[in-house]
Amino acid sequence: SYIDNSIFQINRLIDMLISTALLDNKNEKPRLELYNYPLYIKAFCDHFSVQGEHHEISFKVTIPDEKVVVAIDNIWIERILGNLIQNSFKFTPKNGSITVNIFKNNNDIFTEVVDTGIGIPDDKKPFIFKRNYQAHEEHKHRGQGLGLAIAKEMVQRLGGEIDVFSKEGKGTTIR
């Protein structure tokens, strides 16, 4: 278990460093392809159910019934969503829940990660998308403070927006 956890942490750090290097190259552009977005996200998120069981956290994905075809860079989307979900697992206690919701509003499609974790203090929310910033210093040994910064920059390069809604002690929604 210790070795598996260490390998996982090393792989996440390598992925973060690669993502940071990609983003530092201002010429790096997403490679867009058409996907049925809700089904793609559901398939990508399936493997997080095992992590949820391991941590005793309920994990689910809700998608619309209709087909929604959008142009995405699947590798970028996986990095963005993977970072958001991993953060939720870090800060959600046992018996909590994490839900990934995909929904449409007019012509816009939204992806949100909702958790019942420890939440983010109001005074720290303006800084959570900055590189190397961690809202909860007591968890500093568990990350590099890169995940949300990488997610935000990738979302912006894809032409989207990202925002946080959080209540300390109640949980966080990142949309």
C-alpha positions in Angstrom: 0.0 0.0 0.0 2.8 2.4 0.9 4.7 1.6 -2.4 1.5 2.0 -4.4 0.8 5.4 -2.8 4.4 6.5 -3.3 4.2 5.5 -7.0 0.9 7.4 -7.4 2.4 10.5 -5.8 5.5 10.4 -8.0 3.3 9.9 -11.1 1.1 12.9 -10.1 4.2 15.1 -9.6 5.7 14.1 -13.0 2.3 14.8 -14.6 2.2 18.2 -12.9 5.7 19.1 -14.1 4.8 18.0 -17.7 1.6 20.1 -17.6 3.5 23.1 -16.2 6.1 22.8 -18.9 3.4 22.5 -21.6 1.7 25.6 -20.3 4.9 27.6 -20.0 5.3 27.1 -23.8 2.9 29.8 -25.0 2.9 28.2 -28.4 1.3 25.0 -27.1 -2.2 24.8 -28.4 -4.9 22.2 -27.6 -5.6 19.6 -30.3 -9.4 19.7 -30.6 -11.5 16.7 -31.7 -15.2 16.1 -31.6 -16.5 13.9 -28.7 -19.9 13.1 -27.2 -18.7 15.0 -24.1 -20.9 13.6 -21.4 -20.2 10.0 -22.4 -16.4 10.7 -22.7 -16.4 12.3 -19.2 -18.4 9.4 -17.7 -16.0 6.8 -19.2 -12.9 8.8 -17.9 -14.4 9.1 -14.4 -15.2 5.4 -14.1 -11.8 4.6 -12.6 -12.3 7.1 -9.8 -15.0 4.9 -8.3 -12.3 2.4 -7.1 -10.5 5.3 -5.4 -13.8 6.3 -3.8 -14.3 2.8 -2.4 -10.7 2.7 -1.2 -11.2 6.0 0.7 -14.8 5.3 1.7 -16.1 8.3 -0.2 -19.1 8.1 -2.5 -18.2 9.0 -6.0 -20.7 9.4 -8.8 -21.1 11.1 -12.2 -24.3 12.6 -13.5 -24.7 13.4 -17.2 -27.6 14.6 -19.4 -29.6 12.1 -21.3 -29.0 13.9 -24.6 -25.9 13.6 -26.8 -23.7 16.7 -26.6 -20.9 16.8 -29.1 -18.2 19.3 -28.5 -14.6 19.9 -29.7 -12.2 19.1 -26.9 -8.6 18.2 -26.4 -9.2 14.9 -24.5 -5.7 14.9 -22.9 -6.2 18.5 -21.5 -9.7 17.7 -20.3 -8.4 14.6 -18.5 -5.7 16.7 -16.8 -8.1 19.4 -15.8 -10.8 17.1 -14.4 -8.2 14.7 -12.9 -6.7 17.6 -10.9 -10.1 18.7 -9.7 -11.2 15.3 -8.7 -7.8 14.5 -6.9 -8.2 17.7 -4.9 -11.7 16.7 -3.9 -10.3 13.3 -2.7 -7.6 15.1 -0.7 -10.0 17.3 1.2 -13.1 15.1 1.6 -13.3 12.9 4.7 -14.5 9.3 4.9 -18.3 8.9 4.3 -18.2 12.2 2.3 -19.1 12.4 -1.4 -17.8 13.7 -4.7 -20.0 14.2 -7.7 -19.0 15.2 -11.2 -22.0 16.9 -12.9 -22.3 17.6 -16.6 -25.1 19.8 -17.6 -26.3 22.2 -20.4 -27.6 25.7 -20.0 -28.7 27.1 -23.4 -25.8 26.4 -25.7 -23.2 26.2 -22.9 -22.0 23.0 -21.4 -20.8 22.9 -17.8 -18.7 20.5 -15.9 -18.5 20.7 -12.1 -16.9 18.8 -9.3 -18.9 19.0 -6.1 -17.5 17.6 -2.8 -18.5 17.5 0.8 -15.0 18.3 2.0 -13.5 20.8 4.4 -14.2 23.8 2.1 -12.0 26.8 1.5 -11.9 29.8 3.8 -13.3 33.0 2.1 -10.0 34.9 2.6 -8.1 32.2 0.7 -10.4 31.8 -2.3 -8.8 34.6 -4.4 -5.5 32.8 -4.3 -6.4 29.1 -5.0 -5.7 29.3 -8.7 -2.2 30.7 -8.2 0.8 28.4 -8.7 2.3 26.9 -5.6 -0.5 28.2 -3.4 -2.2 25.9 -0.9 -5.3 27.1 1.0 -4.7 24.4 3.8 -1.1 24.5 4.9 -1.6 21.4 7.1 -2.0 19.4 3.8 1.1 20.9 2.2 3.0 17.6 2.3 0.3 16.1 0.1 0.7 18.3 -3.0 2.7 21.0 -4.8 -0.1 23.6 -5.2 0.0 23.2 -8.9 -3.2 21.4 -9.7 -5.7 24.2 -9.7 -3.3 26.6 -11.4 -2.8 24.2 -14.2 -6.5 23.5 -14.4 -7.4 27.2 -14.7 -4.8 27.9 -17.4 -5.8 24.9 -19.4 -9.5 25.8 -19.2 -8.7 29.4 -20.3 -6.7 28.2 -23.3 -9.6 26.0 -24.2 -11.8 29.1 -24.2 -13.6 28.3 -21.0 -13.9 29.7 -17.5 -13.4 28.2 -14.1 -14.8 29.3 -10.7 -15.0 28.1 -7.2 -18.0 28.1 -4.8 -17.1 26.9 -1.3 -18.3 27.0 2.3 -15.8 26.2 5.0 -16.8 23.0 6.7 -19.5 22.2 4.0 -17.6 21.5 0.8 -16.6 22.9 -2.5 -17.9 23.2 -6.0 -15.5 23.9 -8.9 -17.3 24.7 -12.1 
